[in-house]
């Protein structure tokens, strides 16, 4: 497993790679930022070994391990920063972005649910959406386009970033501890991340389905009793 990622997992550049991937995947959800975080955490669990010379000139082995704390902070900070950038761009998007959202049923629905949730203080939606595929993009752009207050959105974005980063790092680390730093252990950890994403998407859709059913029931004509 560690050979597949080469020297990157044993150098400080792994933190930059993780931060850049997480920062950009709010705009490019296809980036495998979660997989990269899990891979780095797997390296932290297994350790990487290199050869260095000591003061006497003798060769010795040095174990270079990515710090779990630094890795988590990098991923969480990049997640919040990416959310903020998307939020501000959407805020300034103006009529063009409003028209783009209006053409997308998914974005329109998400924007409406997000506005209602934030108004009720139910920013848990922001946290759940962070795990869903493209959910982070929809929520960040929706919050900015609907001009939600930063004080309503950003604290929940921070909670979402920490929760997602901690979960991803934990999957990689404990997966390697229990299953070994192998392709099998990494694959199971990545699968667990995808399962969490599918479950989050299901939770997001359920309120929308319930709301649609309630609206249909309200719109249905009420039968008028007849007298004989």
N, C-alpha and C positions, 0 to 999 in steps of 0.2 A: 504493500500500500504506500509506504513512505517513498519507495523508489519512484513511484508514478508522479509524485509532486516535486521530486528532486530537492535541490538545495533550498528552494523557496521556503519550505516549512521550518528550516533550521536557521533562517536569517530574519533580521528585522523587516525585510521587505514583505513578509507575509502579512504584517499588520496593514501596510499600505494597500496591498492587493485586496484584503478583506474590506477595508474602509471604502476603497474606490468602487468595488463591486456592489456593496450595499448602498452606497450613495446613489449610484446610477440606476439601480434596478427599479426605482420609483418611476423612471421614464422608460426603461427597457426591462419589463418584467421577465423577459426570457433569460436574463443573466442568472447564472447559477450561484447566486450569492450564498444561499443557504447551504448548498453542497460544499462551497469553499470554506465556510465557517466550520462545518462538521469535519472536513478533512484536516483543517488546522488543529481543531480540538483533538482529533484522533492522534495527530503528531504529538500533541502535548501529553497525551496519555502514554504513548509508546516511547517518546524521546527519539532524537536523531543523534548520531555519533559522528564526530569528525576527528581528525588527527591534528594536534598542535604541538609546538615545541615549548618546553618549560624554560626556566631561566638558565639551566645548565645545558640546554641544547638537546636534551633527550626528548624523544617523541612520546606523547601521551595522548590518551583518548579524552575528548571533551564532549560531554553530552549537552546538546543545545535543544532546549525545549521551549516552544512558544508559551508565554505566560497566559494562563486561562483568564486571569483578571484583566490583563491588557487587551486580550483578544475580545472579551466581552464588552469592555468599554469602547473599543474601536468600532465594533459592530453596532452597538446601541447608539453611540454618538453619530455615526454616519447615517443611521436610520432616521434619527430626529432631524439631522441637517438636510437630508434628502426630502423629507416631508415638508420642512420649512421652505425649501427652494420651490418645490412644486406648488405649495400653498400660495406663496407670493406671486409666482408666475400666473397662476390661475386667477388670483385676485386682480391682477393688472391685465388680464386677458381681454376684458371688455366684451363688446357685442359679438366679436368673432368666436370667442370661446363659448359664449352663451348659446350661439347658434349650433356649434358643434355638439354641445351637450344635449341640446333639444333634439338633435337628429338621432341620438342614441337612447333607446329605451332604458338600457341598463344604467347609463350614467344619470339619466333623469330620475329614475327610481332611487338610485343610491343617494343622489343629492337630496331628494325629499326625505328619505329615511334618516340621513345624517343630520339634516337640519332639525327634524323633530326630536331626534335622540339627544343632540347637544342642547336644545332648548330645555329639555326635561332633566338635563344633567346626566343623561345616560350615555356618557362617552365610552362605556364599555364596548360599544360598537366599533370604535376606533381600534381598540385592542384586538378584538376578534378579527377584524378585517385585515390586520397586519399579518395574520397567518394564512388568509385565503389567497388563492392565486389572483394576482393583479388587484387585490382588495386594497392594498396600501395606495396604489395609484388612484383608484376611484375615490377613496376617502379624502386623500390630500387635495386632489384637484377639485373635488366637490365642495370641500370646506372653503377653499379659496374662491371658487366661482360664485358661491352663495354668500360670500362676504361674512362668513362666521368670524366672530371675534377670536383673536389669537389666544386670549386667555381661556377660551372654551375648548380650543383644539389642541394647542401645543402641550399642555400638561398630560393629556391622554396620549398624545403622540410619544412623549417621553416614556410613559408607562408601557406602551406597546413596544417601543424599541428595546427596552430593558427585558421585557418578558420574552420577546422573540429571540433576542441575542442569548439570553440565559438558557432558553429551551434548546436552541441549536447547539450551543457549546456543550450543554449537558448531554445531549444525544451523542455527540462525537466522543466525548470523554468517557462516559459510562459504557457506551457501546464497545469502545476499545478495551475497557477494563474487563468487561464480562465476556466479550466474544473475541478479543484479540484485535490487533491492528492489521486486519486483513480485509480483502475485498468483501467478504461476507459480513463482517462487522460494520463496515462503512455502508454497505448496501442496506442493511437493516435499519441503520440510523437514518439514512436518507428516506427510506420508506416511511419511517415513523414521522418524519417531517411532512411528507406528502399526505399522510393520513390526517395529521392535524390540520393541514390546509383544506382537505376535503370536508372535514367536520366543521371547520369554521365557515366555509362556504354554505354548508347546509344550515347552520345557525342563522346566517345572514338572510338566506332566502325564506326561512320559515315566517318571520314577521311580515315579510312582503306578501306571502301567500295568505296569511291570516287577514291582513289589511284588505287585500283584494276580495276575499270572501265576504268580509264585513261590508265593503262598499257595494258588492253585488246584492247582498241581502237588503241593504238600505234602499237600493234603487229598484228592487222588485216591487211590483204593484201589490198593494195590500187589498186582499179581497174584502168586498163590502157585503156584510150579511144582508140577506134579503128576508123580508117578512112575508109570511104567507097569509 
